């Protein structure tokens, strides 16, 4: 279960806490330990090199994740040098910030979010903790905050959202798309306050009476209903876990990405406070291409990083995250364009036309919710490709 904080809620806490408590009983009393993963360091960046971050970036670049460690942010976790320090109590990992084997001269600290920050969005934490350099923010969430605590996306670790609606193909053999679901009265379980659902019901793709915002992250209702309900999930997690890891189900599920139904949200954008852009610009100019290279390299060789992700989740006492699920997540991200070059040859950049489409969709939604977006909101208020190196892309 990951990614879009706008598509999650504190209702998940019960499911996560149960697993976390179980893990606590058998965990070490030590608050920190040295991880056995991370990227090997071969040499140090020479002074003035494009990837020499010392003196340009903070001595420790702090990234606030929006969930527990998972493959969707594999490119960010891959930045960690070998044998990083894992702090079990503070749910963070720290190590040398490494660019394909080159020590950049600074450290990176990655802090877990979701249940470990009481579900406070990473974008909000940017404004309460000045030590945080970068945080994850969904595009639609950034739009909702645009008239107040504005953030700016500087790198897109995912090109598409992994949110899906999934169903039992045996119960519903005629469902092929989300629109097919809307031609019936089938109940659709989803996390409360999910903006995409307002889009689906507002456009008539789904019927308002179908939408049930009581999903809490547990498989209990889907299983007990014997597949009669449709449910929100993440292609990178639930689809695999239901088919392979949940003993009460362990059979196929069918699905469609919400993005393919017309809601092309950018999830978990690496973002800065908009009012800190000028201050951080010299760092971002060098750091963002390093993130691009790391994300592209992760897609080609995820094994070492995935082992570290599994180790981190276990150390933090989060929900179970298997190596097989992490490996599968990379495969489905590549196969479905969730992480990749998008419509060009560059990884991590933003398509302004897509950003504008989300603005057009969410502006009336948020106005109806009495939280209007910034007057005259435009793509450049929410994202920038200023720091992207267009020559860096994933191998296709």
C-alpha positions in Angstrom: 0.0 0.0 0.0 1.6 3.2 -1.1 1.9 6.3 -2.4 -0.7 8.9 -2.8 -1.4 10.4 0.5 -4.4 12.1 -0.9 -5.7 8.6 -1.6 -5.1 7.3 1.9 -6.4 8.1 5.2 -5.9 7.6 8.9 -8.3 4.6 8.5 -5.2 2.7 7.4 -3.8 3.1 10.9 -5.6 0.1 12.3 -4.3 -2.2 9.6 -0.7 -0.9 9.8 -0.6 -0.7 13.6 -1.6 -4.3 14.0 1.4 -5.5 12.0 3.7 -2.9 13.5 2.9 -4.1 17.1 3.5 -7.7 16.1 6.8 -6.7 14.7 7.8 -4.8 17.8 7.7 -7.9 20.0 10.5 -9.5 18.1 12.6 -6.4 17.1 15.9 -5.4 18.5 16.1 -3.0 21.4 18.7 -1.0 19.5 17.5 2.3 18.1 19.9 2.1 15.1 22.0 -0.3 13.2 24.1 -0.4 10.1 22.3 -1.6 7.0 23.9 -4.2 4.8 22.5 -2.6 1.6 23.2 0.6 -0.3 25.2 1.5 -3.4 28.9 0.7 -3.5 31.2 3.7 -3.5 34.1 3.6 -6.0 35.4 7.1 -5.7 34.7 10.7 -4.7 33.4 13.5 -6.8 36.2 15.9 -7.8 35.9 19.5 -6.9 33.6 21.4 -9.3 32.3 18.3 -10.9 28.6 18.2 -11.9 27.8 15.7 -9.2 30.0 17.4 -6.5 27.3 18.5 -4.0 29.5 19.6 -1.1 29.2 23.3 -0.3 26.2 23.5 -2.7 23.6 21.3 -1.1 23.0 21.0 2.7 25.6 18.7 4.4 22.6 16.3 4.8 19.9 16.4 2.2 16.7 15.3 4.0 13.9 13.7 2.0 10.6 13.2 3.6 8.8 10.2 2.1 5.0 10.0 2.2 4.9 6.3 3.1 7.0 3.4 4.2 10.0 2.4 2.0 8.8 0.8 -1.2 9.9 0.3 -4.8 8.1 3.3 -6.2 10.8 5.4 -4.6 13.5 2.9 -5.4 15.5 5.5 -7.3 15.7 7.7 -4.2 16.7 4.9 -1.9 19.3 3.8 -4.4 21.1 7.1 -3.6 22.2 5.7 -0.3 25.8 4.6 -0.1 26.7 1.1 1.2 26.1 0.3 4.9 23.8 3.2 5.7 22.7 3.9 9.3 19.1 2.8 10.1 17.4 4.5 12.9 14.6 2.2 14.1 13.1 4.7 16.5 12.9 7.7 14.2 12.1 5.6 11.1 14.9 7.0 9.0 18.0 5.9 7.1 21.1 8.0 6.5 24.1 7.4 4.3 26.5 8.9 1.8 24.6 10.4 -1.2 26.1 8.4 -4.1 25.8 9.0 -7.8 26.4 5.7 -9.6 29.3 4.8 -7.4 30.6 8.4 -6.9 30.4 9.9 -3.4 28.9 13.4 -4.0 30.4 14.8 -0.7 27.1 15.0 1.2 24.8 12.7 3.1 21.2 11.8 2.4 18.6 11.1 5.1 15.3 9.5 4.0 12.5 9.7 6.5 9.5 7.3 6.3 6.0 8.8 6.4 2.4 7.6 6.5 1.8 5.8 9.8 5.2 7.0 11.1 4.3 10.6 10.9 0.7 10.1 12.1 -0.3 10.4 8.4 0.8 14.1 8.3 1.5 14.7 4.6 5.1 15.2 3.7 4.2 18.5 2.0 2.9 19.8 5.4 6.0 18.7 7.2 8.1 20.9 4.8 6.5 23.9 6.6 6.9 22.6 10.2 10.5 21.3 10.0 13.1 23.4 8.2 15.6 20.6 8.3 13.6 18.8 5.5 15.0 19.7 2.1 12.6 17.8 -0.1 9.2 16.1 0.4 6.8 14.0 -1.6 3.6 15.8 -2.8 0.9 14.6 -5.2 0.0 17.1 -8.0 -3.6 17.3 -7.0 -2.6 17.8 -3.4 -0.2 20.6 -4.4 -3.1 22.3 -6.3 -5.2 22.1 -3.2 -2.5 23.8 -1.2 -1.6 26.4 -3.8 -3.3 29.3 -2.2 -1.6 28.7 1.1 1.4 26.5 1.8 2.5 26.2 -1.8 5.0 23.5 -2.9 6.8 23.1 -6.2 7.5 19.7 -7.9 11.1 19.5 -9.1 11.3 15.8 -10.1 8.7 13.2 -11.0 9.9 9.8 -9.7 6.7 8.3 -11.2 5.3 9.3 -14.5 1.8 7.8 -13.8 -0.1 7.1 -10.6 -0.2 3.4 -9.6 -3.7 3.7 -8.2 -6.2 1.2 -9.7 -9.7 0.0 -9.2 -9.6 -3.8 -9.0 -12.2 -6.5 -9.2 -12.7 -10.3 -9.3 -12.7 -11.3 -13.0 -14.7 -14.4 -12.2 -17.5 -12.4 -10.7 -17.4 -9.7 -13.3 -16.1 -11.2 -16.6 -17.6 -8.3 -18.6 -15.6 -5.6 -16.7 -12.7 -4.3 -18.8 -12.6 -0.7 -17.7 -13.7 1.6 -14.9 -16.5 2.8 -17.2 -17.8 -0.7 -17.3 -18.2 -0.7 -13.5 -20.2 2.5 -13.8 -22.8 0.8 -15.9 -23.7 -1.3 -12.9 -24.6 -0.7 -9.2 -21.5 -2.5 -8.0 -20.1 -1.0 -4.8 -16.7 0.6 -5.1 -14.6 0.8 -1.9 -12.1 3.6 -1.7 -10.1 5.7 0.8 -12.0 8.8 2.0 -11.0 12.2 0.6 -9.7 10.8 -2.6 -9.9 13.5 -5.2 -9.9 11.1 -8.1 -13.2 9.6 -6.9 -14.8 13.1 -7.1 -13.6 13.2 -10.7 -15.0 9.7 -11.5 -18.4 10.4 -10.0 -18.6 14.0 -11.2 -18.0 13.0 -14.8 -20.4 10.1 -14.7 -17.8 7.4 -15.2 -19.0 6.0 -11.9 -22.4 6.6 -10.2 -22.2 8.6 -6.9 -24.3 5.9 -5.2 -21.6 3.3 -6.0 -18.8 5.1 -4.1 -18.2 3.8 -0.6 -15.4 5.8 1.2 -15.0 3.2 4.0 -12.0 1.3 2.7 -9.3 1.1 5.4 -6.6 -0.8 3.6 -7.6 -4.2 4.9 -8.6 -7.1 2.6 -11.3 -8.2 4.9 -14.3 -6.7 3.2 -13.2 -7.6 -0.3 -12.6 -11.2 0.8 -15.8 -11.5 2.8 -17.9 -10.1 -0.1 -16.4 -12.9 -2.2 -15.3 -10.5 -4.8 -18.7 -8.8 -5.3 -17.2 -5.4 -4.4 -14.7 -3.4 -6.5 -11.9 -1.9 -4.4 -9.2 0.7 -4.7 -5.6 -0.7 -4.7 -2.1 0.0 -6.0 -0.8 -1.8 -9.0 2.6 -2.0 -7.3 1.2 -3.6 -4.2 -2.3 -4.9 -3.8 -2.7 -6.6 -7.2 0.4 -8.8 -6.4 -0.4 -9.3 -2.7 -4.0 -10.4 -3.3 -3.0 -12.8 -6.0 0.1 -14.2 -4.2 0.3 -13.3 -0.5 -3.2 -13.1 1.0 -4.2 -16.7 1.9 -7.9 -15.9 2.0 -7.8 -14.9 -1.7 -4.8 -16.1 -3.7 -6.4 -15.9 -7.1 -6.4 -13.4 -10.0 -7.8 -9.8 -9.8 -8.4 -7.6 -12.7 -7.8 -3.9 -12.7 -7.5 -0.6 -14.5 -5.3 2.4 -13.7 -7.3 5.5 -12.6 -5.0 7.5 -14.8 -6.3 5.5 -17.8 -9.8 6.7 -16.9 -8.8 10.3 -17.5 -7.1 11.4 -14.2 -3.4 11.8 -15.1 -2.2 12.8 -11.7 1.6 13.0 -10.9 2.0 11.1 -7.6 4.5 11.8 -4.9 6.5 14.5 -6.8 9.8 15.3 -5.2 9.0 18.9 -4.1 10.3 21.9 -2.3 8.6 24.7 -0.5 7.8 27.2 -3.3 9.3 30.0 -1.1 12.6 28.2 -0.9 13.1 27.6 -4.6 15.6 30.4 -5.0 17.6 29.4 -2.0 17.8 25.7 -3.1 18.2 26.3 -6.8 22.1 25.9 -6.9 21.7 22.5 -5.1 18.7 21.4 -7.2 20.6 22.1 -10.4 23.1 19.4 -9.5 21.0 17.1 -7.3 18.0 16.5 -9.6 20.1 15.0 -12.5 21.7 12.7 -9.8 18.1 11.6 -8.9 17.3 11.1 -12.6 20.4 8.9 -13.1 19.6 6.9 -9.9 16.0 6.3 -10.9 17.0 5.1 -14.4 19.7 2.8 -13.0 17.3 1.4 -10.4 14.9 0.3 -13.2 17.8 -1.6 -14.8 19.2 -3.2 -11.7 16.9 -3.0 -8.6 18.1 -6.1 -6.7 20.4 -4.4 -4.1 18.1 -1.5 -3.5 15.1 -3.8 -3.1 16.9 -5.9 -0.5 17.5 -2.6 1.4 13.8 -1.7 1.1 12.8 -5.0 2.6 15.3 -4.6 5.4 14.1 -1.0 6.2 10.4 -2.0 6.4 11.3 -4.8 8.8 13.5 -2.5 10.9 10.7 0.1 11.1 8.1 -2.5 12.1 5.9 -1.6 9.2 3.6 -3.9 7.3 5.2 -6.9 5.7 7.0 -6.1 2.4 8.4 -9.1 0.6 11.3 -9.2 -1.8 9.0 -10.8 -4.4 6.5 -7.9 -4.1 9.3 -5.3 -4.5 10.7 -7.1 -7.5 7.2 -7.4 -9.1 6.6 -3.7 -8.4 9.6 -2.8 -10.6 8.3 -5.1 -13.4 4.8 -3.6 -13.4 6.1 -0.1 -13.2 8.2 -0.7 -16.3 5.5 -2.6 -18.1 2.8 0.0 -17.5 4.9 3.2 -17.8 4.5 4.1 -14.1 8.2 4.9 -14.0 9.9 5.8 -17.2 10.4 8.4 -19.9 6.8 9.2 -20.5 6.2 10.7 -24.0 9.8 11.7 -24.6 13.3 10.5 -23.8 13.7 12.1 -20.4 13.0 10.6 -17.0 11.5 12.6 -14.2 10.2 15.6 -16.2 6.7 17.1 -16.2 4.2 17.4 -19.1 2.6 20.8 -18.7 -0.5 19.8 -20.6 -1.1 17.0 -18.1 -0.6 19.4 -15.2 -3.1 21.8 -16.8 -5.6 19.0 -17.2 -5.4 18.2 -13.5 -5.8 21.9 -12.7 -8.9 22.0 -14.9 -10.3 18.9 -13.2 -9.6 19.8 -9.5 -10.4 23.5 -9.6 -14.2 23.1 -9.5 -13.9 20.1 -7.1 -11.9 22.1 -4.5 -14.1 25.1 -5.0 -17.1 23.0 -4.1 -15.2 21.8 -1.0 -14.6 25.4 0.1 -10.9 25.2 -0.4 -10.3 27.1 -3.6 -7.0 26.9 -5.5 -4.8 29.9 -6.1 -6.5 32.4 -8.5 -5.2 31.9 -12.0 -3.4 28.7 -11.1 -1.1 27.5 -13.9 1.3 24.6 -14.3 4.4 26.7 -13.5 2.9 27.4 -10.0 3.0 23.6 -9.3 5.9 22.1 -11.2 9.1 23.0 -13.0 11.5 21.3 -15.4 14.2 23.9 -14.7 16.5 21.4 -12.9 15.8 18.4 -15.2 18.6 17.2 -17.5 16.7 16.3 -20.7 19.6 14.0 -21.8 18.9 11.6 -19.0 16.4 8.8 -19.6 15.7 5.2 -18.8 16.7 2.5 -21.3 13.6 1.3 -23.2 
